[in-house]
Amino acid sequence: MIQLHHSDGRGFWLNPDLVETLSDADPWTRIDLVSDRAMLVTETPDEVAAIIDAYRVDLSRRATAPAEAPAAPQRDAQVIQLRR
């Protein structure tokens, strides 16, 4: 998810895979979504495109990063014998 700002300045999170087109609607940017909805944001079209690009690069980097080694098990536990 990427964070953008409504025309009134309130921040919100958007799934960038839903963005179909960006257009300049001075002084805002109009984002048309694949769901046929549209919204106005304060970021410029170039800023929105750069945010989406950075999100995808980060997502790709995390997907191809080597897996972290599992944490070592805790060795402090005591074993208590149960009586029958």
CYANA upper distance limits for C-alpha pairs under 8 A (distance plus 0.5 A):
  1 MET  CA     13 TRP  CA      6.40
  1 MET  CA     14 LEU  CA      5.86
  1 MET  CA     15 ASN  CA      5.23
  1 MET  CA     16 PRO  CA      6.91
  1 MET  CA     55 TYR  CA      8.27
  2 ILE  CA     13 TRP  CA      5.90
  2 ILE  CA     14 LEU  CA      5.84
  2 ILE  CA     15 ASN  CA      6.97
  2 ILE  CA     16 PRO  CA      7.12
  2 ILE  CA     51 ILE  CA      7.62
  2 ILE  CA     52 ILE  CA      7.60
  2 ILE  CA     55 TYR  CA      7.56
  3 GLN  CA     11 GLY  CA      7.14
  3 GLN  CA     12 PHE  CA      6.12
  3 GLN  CA     13 TRP  CA      5.00
  3 GLN  CA     14 LEU  CA      6.86
  4 LEU  CA     11 GLY  CA      6.14
  4 LEU  CA     12 PHE  CA      6.10
  4 LEU  CA     13 TRP  CA      6.79
  4 LEU  CA     14 LEU  CA      7.76
  4 LEU  CA     41 VAL  CA      7.24
  4 LEU  CA     42 THR  CA      8.20
  4 LEU  CA     43 GLU  CA      7.63
  4 LEU  CA     48 VAL  CA      8.44
  5 HIS  CA      9 GLY  CA      5.90
  5 HIS  CA     10 ARG  CA      5.85
  5 HIS  CA     11 GLY  CA      4.71
  5 HIS  CA     12 PHE  CA      6.48
  5 HIS  CA     41 VAL  CA      5.84
  5 HIS  CA     42 THR  CA      6.25
  5 HIS  CA     43 GLU  CA      7.64
  6 HIS  CA     10 ARG  CA      5.80
  6 HIS  CA     11 GLY  CA      6.72
  6 HIS  CA     12 PHE  CA      7.77
  6 HIS  CA     39 MET  CA      8.29
  6 HIS  CA     40 LEU  CA      6.59
  6 HIS  CA     41 VAL  CA      5.10
  6 HIS  CA     42 THR  CA      6.71
  7 SER  CA     28 TRP  CA      7.34
  7 SER  CA     40 LEU  CA      6.34
  7 SER  CA     41 VAL  CA      5.61
  7 SER  CA     42 THR  CA      5.88
  9 GLY  CA     42 THR  CA      7.76
 15 ASN  CA     19 VAL  CA      8.21
 16 PRO  CA     52 ILE  CA      6.77
 18 LEU  CA     33 LEU  CA      5.82
 18 LEU  CA     34 VAL  CA      5.98
 18 LEU  CA     35 SER  CA      7.95
 19 VAL  CA     31 ILE  CA      7.22
 19 VAL  CA     32 ASP  CA      6.68
 19 VAL  CA     33 LEU  CA      5.10
 19 VAL  CA     34 VAL  CA      6.76
 20 GLU  CA     31 ILE  CA      8.00
 20 GLU  CA     32 ASP  CA      6.08
 20 GLU  CA     33 LEU  CA      5.50
 20 GLU  CA     34 VAL  CA      5.93
 21 THR  CA     31 ILE  CA      6.46
 21 THR  CA     32 ASP  CA      5.68
 21 THR  CA     33 LEU  CA      7.50
 22 LEU  CA     29 THR  CA      7.32
 22 LEU  CA     30 ARG  CA      6.27
 22 LEU  CA     31 ILE  CA      5.29
 22 LEU  CA     32 ASP  CA      6.91
 22 LEU  CA     45 PRO  CA      6.40
 23 SER  CA     29 THR  CA      6.28
 23 SER  CA     30 ARG  CA      5.71
 23 SER  CA     31 ILE  CA      7.17
 23 SER  CA     45 PRO  CA      6.89
 24 ASP  CA     28 TRP  CA      7.05
 24 ASP  CA     29 THR  CA      5.29
 24 ASP  CA     30 ARG  CA      6.74
 24 ASP  CA     44 THR  CA      7.73
 24 ASP  CA     45 PRO  CA      6.93
 25 ALA  CA     29 THR  CA      5.59
 25 ALA  CA     30 ARG  CA      6.34
 27 PRO  CA     42 THR  CA      8.04
 28 TRP  CA     40 LEU  CA      6.51
 28 TRP  CA     41 VAL  CA      6.09
 28 TRP  CA     42 THR  CA      5.53
 28 TRP  CA     43 GLU  CA      7.38
 28 TRP  CA     44 THR  CA      7.31
 29 THR  CA     40 LEU  CA      5.96
 29 THR  CA     41 VAL  CA      5.75
 29 THR  CA     42 THR  CA      6.83
 29 THR  CA     43 GLU  CA      6.94
 29 THR  CA     44 THR  CA      6.16
 29 THR  CA     45 PRO  CA      6.47
 30 ARG  CA     38 ALA  CA      7.17
 30 ARG  CA     39 MET  CA      6.14
 30 ARG  CA     40 LEU  CA      5.13
 30 ARG  CA     41 VAL  CA      7.05
 31 ILE  CA     38 ALA  CA      5.96
 31 ILE  CA     39 MET  CA      5.81
 31 ILE  CA     40 LEU  CA      6.80
 31 ILE  CA     41 VAL  CA      8.03
 32 ASP  CA     36 ASP  CA      7.19
 32 ASP  CA     37 ARG  CA      6.53
 32 ASP  CA     38 ALA  CA      4.92
 32 ASP  CA     39 MET  CA      7.25
 33 LEU  CA     37 ARG  CA      5.88
 33 LEU  CA     38 ALA  CA      6.47
 43 GLU  CA     47 GLU  CA      6.29
 43 GLU  CA     48 VAL  CA      6.68
 44 THR  CA     48 VAL  CA      6.75
 45 PRO  CA     49 ALA  CA      6.62
 46 ASP  CA     50 ALA  CA      6.60
 47 GLU  CA     51 ILE  CA      6.60
 48 VAL  CA     52 ILE  CA      6.69
 49 ALA  CA     53 ASP  CA      6.60
 50 ALA  CA     54 ALA  CA      6.56
 51 ILE  CA     55 TYR  CA      6.62
 52 ILE  CA     56 ARG  CA      6.76
 53 ASP  CA     57 VAL  CA      6.67
 54 ALA  CA     58 ASP  CA      6.60
 55 TYR  CA     59 LEU  CA      6.60
 56 ARG  CA     60 SER  CA      6.55
 57 VAL  CA     61 ARG  CA      6.56
 58 ASP  CA     62 ARG  CA      6.64
 59 LEU  CA     63 ALA  CA      6.64
 60 SER  CA     64 THR  CA      6.79
 61 ARG  CA     65 ALA  CA      6.56
